[in-house]
Amino acid sequence: MVKHACLACSVKQRTPMKFVVIILYEWFLFMVILSKIIFTAVSIKKTEQMNSKVKYMNFIL
């Protein structure tokens, strides 16, 4: 990401439009990564809940 920032700075001096595009592109990547992380965390939590339910059921039985 540091390399990206430097690239954006150098591009900004020439054409602001490219700078905006780069920012949007980085924001998009960030959102995609963030959603993947959240999705993974949620699925992990769900599996943990399922496991605890299964353990609880086994404990009752």
C-alpha positions as CSV (number, residue, x, y, z in Angstrom):
1,M,0.0,0.0,0.0
2,V,3.0,2.4,0.6
3,K,4.1,2.0,-3.0
4,H,0.5,2.8,-4.1
5,A,0.5,6.0,-2.0
6,C,3.8,7.2,-3.6
7,L,2.5,6.3,-7.1
8,A,-0.7,8.3,-6.3
9,C,1.3,11.3,-5.2
10,S,3.4,11.3,-8.4
11,V,0.3,10.9,-10.5
12,K,-1.5,13.7,-8.7
13,Q,1.0,16.3,-9.7
14,R,0.4,15.4,-13.4
15,T,-3.3,14.5,-13.6
16,P,-5.8,14.8,-10.7
17,M,-8.2,12.4,-12.5
18,K,-5.9,9.5,-12.3
19,F,-5.3,10.2,-8.7
20,V,-9.1,10.0,-8.1
21,V,-9.3,6.8,-10.0
22,I,-6.4,5.3,-7.9
23,I,-8.1,6.4,-4.7
24,L,-11.4,4.8,-5.8
25,Y,-9.6,1.6,-6.9
26,E,-7.8,1.4,-3.5
27,W,-11.1,2.0,-1.7
28,F,-12.8,-0.7,-3.7
29,L,-10.0,-3.2,-2.9
30,F,-10.1,-2.2,0.8
31,M,-13.9,-2.8,0.8
32,V,-13.6,-6.2,-0.9
33,I,-10.9,-7.3,1.6
34,L,-12.9,-5.9,4.5
35,S,-16.1,-7.8,3.4
36,K,-14.1,-11.0,3.0
37,I,-12.7,-10.6,6.5
38,I,-16.1,-9.9,8.0
39,F,-17.6,-12.8,6.1
40,T,-14.9,-15.1,7.3
41,A,-15.3,-13.9,10.9
42,V,-19.1,-14.4,10.7
43,S,-18.8,-17.9,9.3
44,I,-16.2,-18.8,12.0
45,K,-18.6,-17.5,14.7
46,K,-21.4,-19.5,13.2
47,T,-19.3,-22.7,13.2
48,E,-18.3,-22.0,16.8
49,Q,-22.0,-21.6,17.7
50,M,-22.8,-24.8,16.0
51,N,-20.0,-26.7,17.7
52,S,-21.1,-25.4,21.1
53,K,-24.7,-26.4,20.4
54,V,-23.5,-29.9,19.4
55,K,-21.4,-30.1,22.6
56,Y,-24.4,-29.0,24.6
57,M,-26.6,-31.6,22.9
58,N,-24.0,-34.3,23.6
59,F,-23.7,-33.2,27.2
60,I,-27.5,-33.5,27.6
61,L,-27.6,-36.9,25.9
